[in-house]
Amino acid sequence: MIISLDELPGDFDGGLPIENRYFFTSLDRCNFRWELLEFPAPAENLSGHRILRTGMQEGPSVAPGMKGKIQLQLPGDWKASGALRLTAIDPHGKEVMEWTWRTGDPLAWLPACLEPEEPPEVEATETDSLISLLSNDISISISKITGELAAVRNNRNRLTSFGGGPQLCSGSSSLKNIRHFRDGKKYTVEITYSGDLGQVRWTMHPGGWVEMQYTYSLAGLYDFAGISFDFEEGNVISARWLGEGPYRVWKNRMTGGTIDVWEKEYNNTMAGMYPWNFPEFKGYYADVSWMELNTLDGKILVACPDKDLFVRLFEFYAFPEPTLSPDLPPGDISFMDAISPVGTKMSTRLNASARSTGPQGEPNQLDGTFTHTLYFNFGILP
């Protein structure tokens, strides 16, 4: 059976289109279990989810090979949950399919973090080469020469290796103008560029949260698109994130992931090579709302309110031979709107690109402006 629905429509009333792929079995012989899920916030230091409500109902009368609709009997407050999960159970009592759709705001916890009850002042200093912002013992420094993040110091007064960005994954730019100003209780550094990167605004909130708004434009065929930062891979211990997982994805390998809070320790696993420590840690991750990296320098949390954001972690390969793998974006950690496809081991040995795998293996056709907001926490969450 198939439910071809990537996300719930705005007017969702519990009805879902469904196609019966059985040859001889009507769907009214199956049962469906719905569950309303709640995802833990980053500060809870938990993975997985909590089940708020659940219900079981008989399937609709849809004959083999036909299409119909299943009407879920959901409670009136279903939007207050984090996700809706639906499980199909066949006539023999076995679970055969599962779907998960987001429902509520995945960053509902964020506004309270950005507005502490007793906000400490944001301090700003300027030298010949840097503009530095400080609040709650967290500081960032931005280069006046490149506009990139030059240094980050967390509230353990430790200098982290996160920085060197944003760098465009595709395209080029050069710094045009930089200005900084106080904005109420916040402080903003605004950088404009010529080229494909339009503008970057760094804003430190009272309490040390850092907001970065950025805009870039691309037109043409590209393997990938987004922005990157530098980070020392050897400093990473583990990652925890709300998004699809637990496996990484490629442009033409997107299916199979499930929305949840996932957690995994660092590994350097590559397909076809020992040790068999799967799932791989490094790669592209889909539809990420927030990700926390546990590092030797402390924890780094990044949250994004926008849909369909990919996060790339470090240098990774599709095959044991790096020369057969697709090119990767610059930097070490990327936030992306488009990612590259991957070929097969046979096609790459024959010197053929991922295009030989079909339309999904083509590069990304882009023509527009991309605007996103990222929220960074380099300290200890309350």
Order of alpha helices (4+ residues) and beta strands (2+ residues): beta-beta-beta-beta-beta-beta-alpha-beta-beta-beta-beta-beta-beta-beta-beta-beta-beta-beta-beta-beta-beta-beta-beta-beta-alpha-beta
